[in-house]
Amino acid sequence: MSLKKSLQVMCVDDMSVSRGLLEQALDEIGFANVVYEKDGAAALRQLVASPVHLVLSDYNMPGMDGLGLLAGLRANAGTRRTGFILITGRADREVLTRGQALGMNNFVVKPFTTPQLRAAIEKVVGPLG
């Protein structure tokens, strides 16, 4: 079975249009096991209860932003090693430095193309096949 068929992925974004674009790109790539959450706090609760292999998270969300979610994942023994890709329209040095310090595995700048997203994912998990 190819990696993209077996990987469990969670996408976290408060904007339905952004979630839809992620869903379309992941479908094009061929991912079979993807769940979606609308905010960081709900995502963290779900991930602690049922960890996934990879999280794709928006940076700018109300309440708990993407880096808050990343900090929560890294602080929990069951989710500490979860792959994490930050998706942001604000890829400035401050955000990226904070993300790297927290253990972010990669990032994607909005707007992104499907090939850009695939390349970012493959840098974290390896060739998708």
C-alpha distance (Angstrom), angle and dihedral (degrees) to the residues before:
residue distance angle dihedral
M1 . . .
S2 3.80 . .
L3 3.78 119.7 .
K4 3.80 92.9 -114.8
K5 3.80 90.2 58.0
S6 3.82 94.6 49.8
L7 3.82 103.2 37.5
Q8 3.79 116.5 101.0
V9 3.81 111.1 -141.3
M10 3.79 134.3 -174.5
C11 3.81 122.8 -160.7
V12 3.79 117.5 -160.1
D13 3.81 120.4 -166.8
D14 3.79 131.9 136.6
M15 3.83 93.1 -148.0
S16 3.81 116.0 81.6
V17 3.83 91.8 -152.3
S18 3.81 91.2 54.6
R19 3.81 91.2 47.2
G20 3.79 88.2 50.8
L21 3.81 92.2 51.7
L22 3.80 90.5 49.3
E23 3.79 90.8 47.9
Q24 3.81 91.2 50.7
A25 3.83 92.8 48.9
L26 3.81 93.9 46.1
D27 3.80 90.0 47.9
E28 3.82 90.1 51.5
I29 3.81 89.9 50.4
G30 3.80 89.4 50.3
F31 3.80 105.0 -113.3
A32 3.80 112.0 163.8
N33 3.84 103.9 -175.3
V34 3.80 111.0 54.3
V35 3.80 128.7 143.3
Y36 3.79 127.0 -174.1
E37 3.79 134.4 -144.5
K38 3.80 129.7 -174.5
D39 3.82 100.2 -145.9
G40 3.78 141.8 25.8
A41 3.80 97.9 -116.3
A42 3.82 93.5 51.8
A43 3.80 89.8 45.2
L44 3.81 92.4 51.8
R45 3.82 91.9 50.4
Q46 3.82 90.5 49.3
L47 3.82 93.5 45.8
V48 3.81 94.0 49.4
A49 3.82 88.9 50.9
S50 3.81 94.8 42.3
P51 3.84 115.5 12.4
V52 3.81 122.5 -151.9
H53 3.82 131.3 -159.1
L54 3.82 97.6 -116.6
V55 3.81 136.7 21.4
L56 3.80 122.4 -160.0
S57 3.79 106.9 -166.5
D58 3.76 136.0 -180.0
Y59 3.79 113.7 -128.1
N60 3.80 101.3 -143.9
M61 3.82 110.3 60.1
P62 3.81 130.8 136.7
G63 3.78 116.5 -102.8
M64 3.79 105.2 4.1
D65 3.80 111.6 23.7
G66 3.80 125.0 -154.9
L67 3.79 94.2 -88.2
G68 3.81 90.5 49.5
L69 3.79 87.8 53.8
L70 3.80 90.2 49.0
A71 3.82 91.2 50.6
G72 3.80 89.9 50.7
L73 3.80 91.8 49.8
R74 3.81 93.1 49.4
A75 3.83 91.5 47.9
N76 3.83 92.6 56.8
A77 3.82 119.1 78.2
G78 3.81 92.9 -144.2
T79 3.81 94.8 52.7
R80 3.81 101.7 29.0
R81 3.82 93.9 106.5
T82 3.82 97.1 42.4
G83 3.81 112.4 129.5
F84 3.80 111.4 -112.6
I85 3.80 129.5 -163.7
L86 3.80 118.4 -178.0
I87 3.79 115.7 -145.9
T88 3.78 111.2 -157.7
G89 3.76 144.5 160.8
R90 3.80 86.7 -157.2
A91 3.79 105.4 64.0
D92 3.79 94.9 163.2
R93 3.78 123.9 147.7
E94 3.82 94.3 -102.2
V95 3.82 94.3 55.5
L96 3.80 93.7 43.6
T97 3.81 93.7 45.8
R98 3.82 91.1 50.3
G99 3.80 90.2 46.7
Q100 3.79 93.0 50.4
A101 3.81 91.4 47.8
L102 3.82 89.2 53.6
G103 3.81 92.8 49.5
M104 3.82 103.0 -96.6
N105 3.82 109.1 173.2
N106 3.81 97.9 -155.5
F107 3.80 143.8 -27.8
V108 3.80 139.2 -137.5
V109 3.79 124.6 -153.6
K110 3.81 119.4 -135.1
P111 2.93 127.3 -92.0
F112 3.80 93.4 45.4
T113 3.78 135.0 172.1
T114 3.80 125.1 -132.1
P115 3.84 91.7 -109.2
Q116 3.84 90.2 51.8
L117 3.80 91.2 50.9
R118 3.80 91.9 46.7
A119 3.83 91.4 50.3
A120 3.83 91.2 49.9
I121 3.81 91.1 49.8
E122 3.81 92.9 47.1
K123 3.82 90.4 53.2
V124 3.81 86.9 60.2
V125 3.83 103.7 37.5
G126 3.81 104.4 19.2
P127 3.81 130.4 -116.4
L128 3.80 112.4 -13.1
G129 3.79 95.4 -152.5
